[in-house]
């Protein structure tokens, strides 16, 4: 994979971060790579690959989309999601789930691809008025975004999975007259019926369900400090290697080596890389 900074935007004098991405098919039972990712200005769907470590300038965009394995054609949906992001990003449009859904719906798909679905985890970076770094997070499904604040010894999950288990947690909290705590969400464990996702992008066949709705997305904005790190990844990473088992990232750490170690952990886990895995790591200078 060869990547370069996005040429569609004016560049700042200095880079503000470094980033690297890895993807692998793993030992998926369907023998398909259904992960797709967007890295600065290109999209990729590779059985195995790692990018160079790239210096990042403002603005930037990174995204991962995981095709839901219930369909053998979900790689087409994850690809459609990421290609829609590429189109919106290059056209300098605000990226929303409605706009992604609209672009996906404009493309006709064969009947055999009906029901193919995909998740999304995406970050875009811009400067605030005081020159601090603002990160906008958009999330659909069970791909996740993690943050390692500078000087901290623990990765923090920033996204709540859209799945049945978390809906049950919300329901129970509501019945008890309280607000669910974020720590209650995203319980560790390999995929099961309670981990079935409740929000996703989906393909429809020719002329079917023309009024289908875009999935509900969760959007939030955070301010990043120098020394912070972010990881955007599919569930083939976090299901098999919980973030408490990830290495920390020092200012001197080689991001490629960090991702290669994470991949090794996925293959050495109890799940033995039973799913596709994709991760993008960003370290802010």
C-alpha positions, 0 to 999 in steps of 0.5 A: 500500500502506498499512501500520501497526504490528502492533496485536496486541502491546503497543508499546514507547515508542520505535521501534527501526527503520524499514522499507520494502518494494518489489515488482514483476512485472518482465518475467517471461515468464509475465506473472504476479506470483508474489512475495508478502510479509508486512509487519508485519500485512498480506500483499501480492501486487502487480504494482508497489508500494512501502510508506511508510517505517514506524517499527517497534516490537517485536515485528515480522515480515517475510517474502517468498515467491517462487512457483517459476516452473515452475508458472503457479499458484505465486502461489497457493502463495506467497500461501498461505505468507504467509497462514499466516504472518499467521494464526500471527503474529496468533495469537501462535504460534511460526512454524515450517515445520511449522505453515505446512505444516499450515495450507497442507495444511488448504486444498483446492486444485484439481488444476491447482494441484498442484505449485505451489511457493514459497520463504520468507525471514522475520525476526522481531524481539524484545528480549533480556533485556538489551534488545538486539535479537534477530532470528530467521531462517527460510529455505526455498529461494533467497530470501535475507536480507542484513545490513549491519553498522554501519560495514561496507562490504559486505553479508553474506548470512546464508542458504544457498540450498537448491539442487543446486549447494550440495548438490554443494558439501557433497558435495564437502567431505564427500568431502574430509573437511572442512566447506564454508565459507559463502563457497563457497555462493550463487555468483552467476549467473542461474537454471540447472539447478544452481540448482534449489531442493531445499526448498520449500513446495508445494500438493497437489490435493484428497485427494492425498498427505495425509501430505506433509512440511513442507520442511526449514527453516534457522533461526538467531538473530542479535543486531542492533546499532544502525545495522545494516541487513537486507534480505529479498528474492527471487531476482529481486533478488539473481540480477540484482544481486549484493549487492556492487553494492548501495548502502550505507545511511547513517543519513540515507538515504531507504529508499524511494529506496534501494529504487527505485535497487535496482529500477532496477539490476534493470531495467538488469542483463543479465537485464533484470528477467526475474523478479519482484522483492521486497525489504524493507529494515530499518534499526535506529536 
